[in-house]
Structures are given as C-alpha cells and as structure tokens.
Amino acid sequence: MLEDVALLPSLQKRKGEYRHALVEGFPYRVVYVWHDEAVVIYQVRHTSRKPSRRFGP
C-alpha cells in the first residue's frame, strides 16, 4: 500500500485535498496530501474508530 502511494500518489480522493489509502492486512487508513513531488502524511487511523470531521470517514 505505501509503495502504491509512492508510485501513484493521486490515488483515491475523499474529502477536499486529503487522500486516503488503506494499509494492507491491517484495519488502518493513511490520510495524506500530495503536493508537487512530496507526500505529506497527516494521519494513520484505525478504521473502526470514530470518524474524523476534518479528514472524513
């Protein structure tokens, strides 16, 4: 999954500029932003927890 983000950072877009990618084999989601040549990770979140208002479900 993280390799996919490195190769194709324009993956799924969910809320505003924040993009989400699931961690393979774990119930976690990575919330990130892609700016030019850099990927900035904002959050690694457990998918069964309360959704974040800022980053979406």
Secondary structure as a PSIPRED ss2 file (coil, helix, strand):
# PSIPRED VFORMAT (PSIPRED V4.0)

   1 M C   1.000  0.000  0.000
   2 L H   0.000  1.000  0.000
   3 E H   0.000  1.000  0.000
   4 D H   0.000  1.000  0.000
   5 V H   0.000  1.000  0.000
   6 A H   0.000  1.000  0.000
   7 L H   0.000  1.000  0.000
   8 L C   1.000  0.000  0.000
   9 P C   1.000  0.000  0.000
  10 S C   1.000  0.000  0.000
  11 L C   1.000  0.000  0.000
  12 Q C   1.000  0.000  0.000
  13 K E   0.000  0.000  1.000
  14 R E   0.000  0.000  1.000
  15 K E   0.000  0.000  1.000
  16 G C   1.000  0.000  0.000
  17 E C   1.000  0.000  0.000
  18 Y E   0.000  0.000  1.000
  19 R E   0.000  0.000  1.000
  20 H E   0.000  0.000  1.000
  21 A E   0.000  0.000  1.000
  22 L E   0.000  0.000  1.000
  23 V C   1.000  0.000  0.000
  24 E C   1.000  0.000  0.000
  25 G C   1.000  0.000  0.000
  26 F C   1.000  0.000  0.000
  27 P C   1.000  0.000  0.000
  28 Y E   0.000  0.000  1.000
  29 R E   0.000  0.000  1.000
  30 V E   0.000  0.000  1.000
  31 V E   0.000  0.000  1.000
  32 Y E   0.000  0.000  1.000
  33 V E   0.000  0.000  1.000
  34 W E   0.000  0.000  1.000
  35 H E   0.000  0.000  1.000
  36 D C   1.000  0.000  0.000
  37 E C   1.000  0.000  0.000
  38 A E   0.000  0.000  1.000
  39 V E   0.000  0.000  1.000
  40 V E   0.000  0.000  1.000
  41 I E   0.000  0.000  1.000
  42 Y E   0.000  0.000  1.000
  43 Q E   0.000  0.000  1.000
  44 V E   0.000  0.000  1.000
  45 R E   0.000  0.000  1.000
  46 H E   0.000  0.000  1.000
  47 T C   1.000  0.000  0.000
  48 S C   1.000  0.000  0.000
  49 R C   1.000  0.000  0.000
  50 K C   1.000  0.000  0.000
  51 P C   1.000  0.000  0.000
  52 S E   0.000  0.000  1.000
  53 R C   1.000  0.000  0.000
  54 R C   1.000  0.000  0.000
  55 F C   1.000  0.000  0.000
  56 G E   0.000  0.000  1.000
  57 P C   1.000  0.000  0.000
